[in-house]
Amino acid sequence: MSNLGVSGLASGFDWKSLISQLADVDRAPQRVLQTDQNKLNQQNNAYAGIQTELTVLQSRIDALQSTDLYQARQSSVSDTTAAQVSASAGTGVGSYSFNVTQLATTAQISSSSSVAKALNATNDVSGLTLSSAGFSQPVTAGNITVNGKLVSIATTDSLKDVFDHISTATGGTVTGAYDASTDKITLSSSSEIILGSSADTSNFLQLSRLSNNGTGSVSSASTLGGIRLSASLASANFGTTVNDGGSGAGAFKINGVSISYSATADSVQAVLNKINNSGAGVTASYNSSTGKFQLANQTTGDIGVALEDVTGNFLAASGLSGGTLTHGKDLKYQLNGAGPILSSHSNTITADSSGITGLVVTALKEGSTFSVGVSVDTAKIKTAIQSFVTQYNQVQNLIDRNTTSSTDKTGKVTASLLSGDATATELTRKLRSMVGARAGTGTIKGLADLGIDTSGDNNLLTTTNATALDTALSSNLNGVQQLFTDSTNGIANKFDDYLKATIGDGADIVGTLVDRQSRITKQSAGITTQIADLEKQVKASSDRMTQSFLAMETAQASINQQLAYIQKTFA
């Protein structure tokens, strides 16, 4: 039976082509609907483009409505090497002079003395092995040079062995000794001692802080016991052993910010990093040359540092809790050459100290005198107005392209997508009427008074007087502001109300343009449904014809079989 589905197999008649052609004829109404739907979709796309441009225009209107726009300020300084300035909206217009007598600096607190344990408790250093000595860095094995003689250093040597090596290498002319009371090494000779050469490979002389002085007696420049930053707190060579309360949960506070530590698990550097990465507002460091810890405020001014050991004794062991405070300085200046000396913790002068709201001055040079000028930022206002004009023209151009019909050289007229559309026509008419209306209440009553006007040729705004806007901004700023922002007649306010009613898309407002697009979308969806219904009818008709022709093929096949039988029988 399936073979009979081949068009004309029994009858010789191509009925499938006939059915296809008849179905194509039946689809003519669908093609008309598809053409209508395509036009609707193109119209909807055109309205979507117009809505996008109107949304941009709305943002330009919002800028013109902002009070801050007309309060915008620009600032200048007479000496850019002495100060940097900025002025926010509403800053008093005028000139201000500053005389900076002192810049602000940061406060610092440091250990009063070296907090490291001395290299040795006594002058006898025969048992002090270099590998375990409390230098700030490990001693490296190698050579040092004394009076031109190489002296070999091993980390297994004691400090006394080093002195002996020096004496042997120099034929006894240079001797060494350690003084436990000063924690220093002294090399002595009856003639000038010369230390070091390019052949040195050990850091012993650097760690011992020994350097040439042109005499026969060279002593360490400072105490030798140092803190090992990479070692754990408990083994870093503190003069006072650091403890964490015995549980590994030590804690201290800097400016109220808690820092936790473990005496055995945390290195000295790790604790310094914790301080620096916290919100304590200080920078912590260790000076190996002085053996002192230091905290420096991250902000300037004559302010202190609040310190508290909570659990354990890190701040006490590091010498910070009883350390020496080096006071920071406040900024000192005089305003307008009279009155008291004013001060600020930072080098940035704000209304807190100057009393000038909105003016921010950052002083850069001590002992400097400079003047600051503040004026209305008319350039910003001009840019906002010009941006509005540009975007207004962009909207009108787009509407014009979609509503104006065209005529080719043969005289054939082609209608645009929105040609004759009442919504588009009303939109362009209303926009033009608003920019052309007399809106202000003062001497500036319309855009024409700013040198901006429409013409009889099109709906665009053009500049008719290149200097009128600049003149109005400099001489009648209040009038310009009223032209746009007056609650009753202001152009920006009128535009704002109209655009909300046109492109608003919220629970309270559904704009006319949004509603128009919604109706077009529903109309297009309805056509889709109609096309689908019509296609069902075409398919049903095609199915009926197919069944009829299949029946014909079946009958024809039977007749063909009978005929073949008769012919065979009576042959």
C-alpha positions in Angstrom: 0.0 0.0 0.0 2.9 2.3 0.7 4.0 2.0 -2.9 0.7 3.6 -3.9 1.8 6.8 -2.0 4.1 7.4 -4.9 2.3 10.0 -7.0 0.9 8.4 -10.2 2.4 5.0 -9.7 -0.8 3.3 -10.8 -2.7 6.1 -12.6 0.3 7.9 -14.2 -1.1 11.2 -12.9 1.3 13.5 -10.8 -1.4 14.4 -8.2 1.0 15.4 -5.5 2.2 18.4 -7.6 -1.4 19.3 -8.1 -2.1 19.2 -4.3 1.0 21.3 -3.6 0.0 23.9 -6.2 -3.6 24.1 -4.8 -2.2 24.4 -1.2 0.1 27.3 -2.4 -3.0 29.0 -3.8 -4.8 28.5 -0.5 -1.9 30.1 1.3 -2.4 33.5 -0.5 -4.3 35.0 2.5 -1.4 33.9 4.8 1.1 35.7 2.6 -1.0 38.9 2.9 -1.1 38.5 6.6 2.7 37.9 6.8 3.3 41.1 4.8 1.1 43.0 7.2 2.9 41.4 10.2 6.3 42.2 8.8 5.3 45.8 8.5 3.9 45.8 12.1 7.2 44.4 13.4 9.2 47.0 11.5 7.0 49.7 13.0 7.5 48.3 16.4 11.3 48.3 15.9 11.1 51.9 14.7 9.2 52.8 17.9 11.7 50.9 20.0 14.5 53.0 18.4 12.6 56.2 19.1 12.0 55.1 22.7 15.7 54.5 23.2 16.6 58.0 21.9 13.8 59.5 24.1 15.3 57.7 27.1 18.7 59.3 26.4 16.9 62.7 26.0 15.3 62.0 29.4 18.8 61.7 31.0 19.8 65.0 29.4 16.6 66.6 30.9 17.5 65.1 34.3 20.9 66.8 34.1 19.3 70.2 33.3 16.9 69.8 36.2 19.6 69.2 38.8 20.2 72.0 41.2 23.9 70.9 41.5 24.4 71.7 37.8 23.9 75.4 38.4 25.9 75.3 41.7 28.8 73.6 39.9 32.2 75.3 40.6 35.6 75.4 39.1 38.7 76.2 41.1 42.2 77.4 40.5 45.4 78.0 42.5 48.0 80.6 42.0 50.9 78.2 42.7 50.4 74.5 41.7 53.6 73.5 43.4 52.2 74.8 46.7 48.7 73.3 46.7 46.0 71.3 44.9 42.4 72.5 45.1 38.9 71.4 44.3 35.5 72.9 44.9 32.2 71.1 45.1 28.7 72.4 44.2 27.7 75.4 46.2 31.1 76.5 47.3 31.2 80.3 47.8 32.4 82.1 44.7 35.4 84.3 45.4 39.2 84.4 46.1 40.8 83.0 49.2 44.5 83.3 50.3 46.4 80.8 52.4 49.7 81.1 54.2 51.0 77.7 55.2 53.6 77.9 58.0 53.9 74.2 58.8 53.0 70.9 57.1 51.5 68.0 58.9 53.7 65.0 59.6 53.1 61.5 61.2 53.7 60.5 64.8 56.0 57.6 65.6 56.5 55.4 68.6 59.6 53.3 69.0 61.4 51.2 71.5 63.5 53.3 73.9 66.5 51.1 73.4 67.5 47.8 71.7 65.1 45.0 72.8 67.4 42.2 71.6 69.4 40.0 73.9 73.2 40.8 73.9 75.4 38.3 72.1 76.9 37.0 75.3 76.4 37.5 79.0 80.1 37.8 79.7 83.3 39.0 78.0 84.3 35.4 77.6 83.1 34.3 74.1 85.0 31.1 73.8 81.7 29.2 74.1 79.7 31.4 71.8 79.4 29.6 68.5 78.7 31.8 65.4 75.8 29.6 64.3 73.9 30.2 67.5 75.1 33.8 68.1 72.2 36.4 68.4 73.2 38.5 65.4 70.2 40.0 63.4 71.1 37.6 60.5 72.9 34.3 60.4 76.7 34.4 59.9 77.8 33.0 56.6 80.9 30.9 56.2 83.7 32.3 54.1 86.6 34.8 54.2 87.0 38.3 55.6 90.0 40.5 55.0 92.0 42.3 57.8 95.0 44.4 56.9 95.1 42.7 53.5 95.2 39.2 55.1 92.4 36.6 54.4 90.8 35.2 57.5 88.7 32.1 57.2 85.4 32.0 59.0 83.4 28.9 59.8 79.9 28.8 61.4 81.2 26.3 63.8 83.8 28.7 65.1 83.3 30.5 68.4 83.6 34.2 68.5 86.9 33.8 70.3 88.1 31.5 67.5 87.5 34.4 65.0 89.5 36.7 67.2 92.3 34.2 67.2 92.1 33.7 63.4 92.5 37.5 62.9 95.5 37.6 65.2 97.2 34.7 63.5 96.5 36.0 60.0 98.0 39.5 60.9 100.9 38.1 62.8 99.5 39.3 66.2 99.2 42.9 65.1 95.4 43.0 65.3 93.5 41.6 68.3 89.9 41.3 69.0 87.7 41.4 72.1 84.0 41.4 73.1 82.6 43.8 75.8 79.4 42.3 77.3 78.5 45.7 79.0 78.2 47.4 75.6 77.5 44.3 73.4 80.2 45.4 71.0 83.4 44.0 69.4 86.6 46.0 69.3 89.6 45.3 67.1 92.9 46.9 68.3 96.2 47.5 66.7 99.2 49.7 67.1 98.7 51.0 63.5 95.7 51.7 61.3 93.4 48.8 60.8 92.0 48.3 57.3 89.0 46.0 57.0 87.5 44.2 54.0 88.3 43.6 50.3 86.5 42.5 47.2 87.5 38.9 48.0 85.3 38.8 51.1 82.7 36.1 51.1 81.5 36.2 54.7 79.1 38.8 56.2 80.9 38.7 59.6 82.2 42.3 59.4 78.8 43.7 58.3 76.9 41.8 61.1 79.6 42.9 63.6 79.1 46.5 62.4 82.8 47.0 62.0 84.0 49.5 59.4 87.2 51.5 58.8 87.8 54.7 60.7 91.4 55.4 59.9 92.7 54.4 63.3 94.1 51.4 65.1 90.9 50.9 67.1 87.7 49.8 65.4 84.5 49.1 67.5 81.0 48.0 66.5 78.9 51.0 65.5 76.0 49.7 67.7 74.9 46.8 69.8 75.2 43.5 68.1 72.4 41.5 69.6 69.5 41.6 67.0 66.0 40.2 66.5 65.7 37.4 64.0 62.7 38.4 61.9 62.3 35.0 60.4 62.5 33.2 63.7 59.5 32.4 65.9 58.8 35.0 68.6 60.0 32.6 71.3 63.4 32.1 69.6 64.0 35.4 67.9 66.5 36.6 70.6 64.3 39.1 72.5 65.9 40.4 75.7 62.6 39.7 77.4 61.1 36.4 76.3 57.9 36.8 74.4 55.0 34.7 75.8 51.4 34.3 74.6 49.9 33.2 77.8 50.9 29.6 77.3 48.1 28.6 75.0 49.2 30.1 71.7 46.4 32.6 71.8 48.4 35.8 72.6 46.7 39.1 71.7 47.4 42.8 71.9 45.6 45.9 70.7 46.8 48.9 68.7 44.3 51.8 68.4 41.6 49.4 69.6 42.3 46.8 66.9 43.1 43.3 68.2 46.1 41.4 66.8 46.5 37.7 67.7 49.7 35.7 67.7 51.4 32.5 68.8 54.8 32.7 70.4 55.9 29.4 68.8 54.0 29.4 65.5 54.3 33.0 64.4 57.6 34.6 63.3 58.4 38.2 64.2 57.9 39.2 60.5 54.5 37.5 60.5 53.4 39.6 63.5 54.6 42.8 61.8 52.6 41.8 58.7 49.5 41.2 60.8 49.8 44.7 62.2 50.4 46.3 58.8 47.5 44.4 57.2 45.1 45.3 60.0 42.9 48.3 60.4 45.0 49.7 63.2 46.2 52.6 61.1 49.9 52.2 61.7 52.9 50.8 59.9 55.1 48.4 62.0 58.8 47.8 61.3 62.1 46.7 62.9 65.4 48.6 62.6 68.2 46.1 62.8 70.9 48.8 63.1 69.3 50.2 66.3 67.6 47.0 67.5 64.3 48.9 67.9 60.7 48.3 66.8 58.7 51.2 65.5 55.1 52.1 64.8 54.4 55.0 62.5 50.9 56.4 62.2 49.5 56.1 58.6 47.7 59.5 59.1 49.4 62.8 59.8 48.9 65.1 62.8 49.9 65.4 66.4 48.1 62.3 67.6 49.3 59.3 69.6 49.0 55.5 69.4 46.9 53.5 71.8 48.7 50.3 72.9 47.5 47.4 75.1 48.8 43.9 75.8 45.7 41.8 76.3 47.2 38.2 76.5 50.9 37.8 76.7 53.6 40.5 76.5 54.5 41.2 72.9 54.2 45.0 73.1 56.2 45.0 76.3 58.9 42.6 75.0 59.2 44.7 71.8 59.6 47.9 73.8 56.6 49.5 72.2 54.3 49.8 75.2 56.9 51.8 77.0 58.4 53.3 73.9 59.3 56.9 73.0 56.7 58.9 71.1 57.9 61.3 68.5 55.1 63.7 68.1 53.6 64.4 64.6 52.9 67.9 63.5 49.6 69.5 62.6 49.2 71.6 59.5 49.3 75.3 60.5 48.0 78.0 58.2 46.4 81.4 58.2 43.4 82.3 56.0 43.0 85.6 54.1 46.0 87.1 55.9 44.2 87.7 59.2 42.7 86.0 62.2 44.0 83.1 64.2 46.4 80.4 63.1 44.3 77.5 62.0 45.3 73.8 62.1 44.5 70.5 60.6 45.7 67.0 61.4 46.2 66.4 57.7 47.7 68.4 54.9 44.2 68.6 53.4 42.2 71.7 54.5 38.5 71.2 54.6 35.5 73.1 56.0 36.3 71.5 59.4 39.1 73.9 59.9 38.7 76.6 57.3 34.9 77.0 57.6 34.6 77.2 53.8 32.0 74.7 52.8 32.9 72.6 49.7 36.5 73.9 49.3 39.2 71.3 49.6 42.9 72.5 49.6 45.8 70.1 49.9 49.0 71.9 51.0 52.2 70.7 49.3 54.8 73.1 50.5 55.7 74.5 53.9 56.3 78.2 54.1 54.2 78.9 51.1 51.6 81.6 50.3 49.0 81.1 47.5 45.6 82.2 46.5 42.6 80.0 45.5 39.9 81.2 43.1 36.4 79.7 43.0 34.0 80.5 40.2 30.8 79.2 38.6 31.5 76.3 36.2 29.7 77.7 33.3 31.4 75.3 30.9 29.7 72.4 32.6 26.3 74.1 32.3 26.9 75.0 28.7 27.9 71.4 27.9 24.6 70.1 29.5 22.5 72.5 27.4 24.4 71.6 24.2 24.0 67.9 25.0 20.2 68.4 25.4 20.1 70.2 22.0 22.1 67.5 20.3 19.9 64.7 21.6 16.7 66.6 20.8 17.9 66.9 17.2 18.8 63.2 17.3 15.2 62.3 18.3 13.6 64.6 15.6 15.9 63.2 12.9 15.0 59.6 13.8 11.3 60.4 13.8 11.6 62.3 10.5 13.4 59.3 8.8 10.5 57.1 9.9 7.6 59.4 8.9 8.8 61.1 5.7 7.8 59.5 2.4 10.3 59.4 -0.5 9.9 59.8 -4.2 12.3 58.2 -6.7 13.3 59.6 -10.1 10.4 57.9 -11.8 8.0 59.7 -9.5 7.1 56.6 -7.5 6.3 57.5 -3.9 7.4 55.2 -1.1 5.8 55.6 2.3 8.0 55.4 5.4 7.2 52.9 8.2 5.4 55.5 10.3 4.1 57.7 7.5 0.7 59.0 8.6 1.0 57.4 12.0 -0.8 59.7 14.5 1.4 58.7 17.4 4.6 59.6 15.6 3.1 62.8 14.2 1.9 64.0 17.6 5.3 63.2 19.2 7.3 65.4 16.8 4.7 68.2 17.0 4.7 68.1 20.8 8.5 68.1 21.1 8.8 71.1 18.7 6.1 73.1 20.6 7.9 72.6 23.9 11.3 73.9 22.7 9.6 76.8 20.9 7.4 77.9 23.8 8.1 81.0 25.9 8.9 79.3 29.1 10.9 81.6 31.4 9.5 84.3 33.7 12.5 86.7 33.7 14.5 88.4 31.0 15.3 85.0 29.5 12.0 83.6 28.3 12.9 80.9 25.8 15.7 79.1 24.1 15.8 81.8 21.5 17.2 84.2 24.1 20.1 81.7 24.4 20.8 81.9 20.7 19.0 78.5 20.1 15.9 78.3 17.9 13.9 76.3 15.4 13.4 77.2 11.7 10.5 76.9 9.4 12.3 74.2 7.3 12.5 71.4 9.8 12.0 70.4 13.4 15.6 70.8 14.5 17.2 73.3 16.9 20.0 75.4 15.5 22.4 78.0 16.9 21.3 81.5 15.7 23.6 83.5 18.0 27.0 82.0 18.9 27.6 84.3 21.9 24.2 84.6 23.4 24.5 81.4 25.6 27.9 82.5 27.0 26.6 86.0 27.7 23.6 84.6 29.5 25.6 82.2 31.6 28.1 84.9 32.7 25.6 87.7 33.3 22.2 86.0 34.1 22.8 82.5 35.5 19.6 82.6 37.6 17.6 83.4 34.4 19.1 80.4 32.6 18.3 78.2 35.6 14.7 79.4 35.8 14.3 78.8 32.1 14.9 75.1 32.6 13.8 74.4 36.2 10.9 76.7 36.9 8.2 74.5 38.5 5.5 75.9 36.3 7.0 77.0 33.0 10.5 75.4 33.0 11.5 73.7 29.8 13.2 70.8 31.5 10.2 70.3 33.8 7.8 70.3 30.9 9.9 67.8 29.0 10.2 65.6 32.1 6.4 65.5 32.5 5.8 64.8 28.8 8.5 62.1 28.5 7.3 60.3 31.6 3.8 60.3 30.1 5.3 59.1 26.8 7.9 56.5 27.7 7.0 55.8 31.3 6.8 52.0 31.9 5.9 51.4 35.6 3.1 50.4 37.8 1.8 54.0 38.0 2.5 55.2 34.5 2.3 53.4 31.2 3.4 55.9 28.5 1.5 56.4 25.3 4.5 55.1 23.2 4.9 52.1 25.4 1.1 51.4 25.1 1.4 51.8 21.3 4.2 49.3 21.1 2.2 46.9 23.3 -0.8 47.1 21.0 1.4 46.5 17.9 2.9 43.5 19.6 -0.5 42.1 20.4 -1.7 42.7 16.9 1.4 40.9 15.5 0.7 38.0 17.8 -2.9 37.9 16.6 -1.7 37.6 13.0 0.5 34.7 14.0 -2.5 32.9 15.4 -4.5 33.6 12.2 -1.7 32.3 10.0 -1.5 29.1 12.2 -5.3 28.6 11.9 -5.2 29.1 8.1 -2.3 26.7 7.8 -4.4 24.1 9.6 -7.2 24.5 7.0 -4.7 24.2 4.2 -3.2 21.0 5.7 -6.7 19.5 6.3 -7.7 20.2 2.6 -4.4 18.7 1.4 -4.9 15.6 3.6 -8.4 15.1 2.2 -7.2 15.4 -1.4 -4.3 13.0 -0.6 -6.7 10.4 0.7 -8.9 10.7 -2.3 -6.0 10.3 -4.7 -4.7 7.3 -2.8 -8.2 5.7 -3.1 -8.0 6.4 -6.8 -4.6 4.8 -7.0 -5.8 1.8 -5.2 -8.8 1.4 -7.6 -6.6 1.9 -10.6 -4.1 -0.6 -9.3 -6.9 -3.2 -9.0 -8.2 -2.5 -12.5 -4.6 -2.8 -13.8 -4.3 -6.2 -12.1 -7.6 -7.5 -13.6 -6.7 -6.3 -17.0 -3.4 -8.0 -16.8 -5.1 -11.3 -15.8 -7.6 -11.1 -18.7 -4.9 -10.4 -21.2 -2.8 -13.3 -19.9 -5.8 -15.7 -19.9 -7.0 -14.9 -23.5 -3.7 -14.4 -25.0 
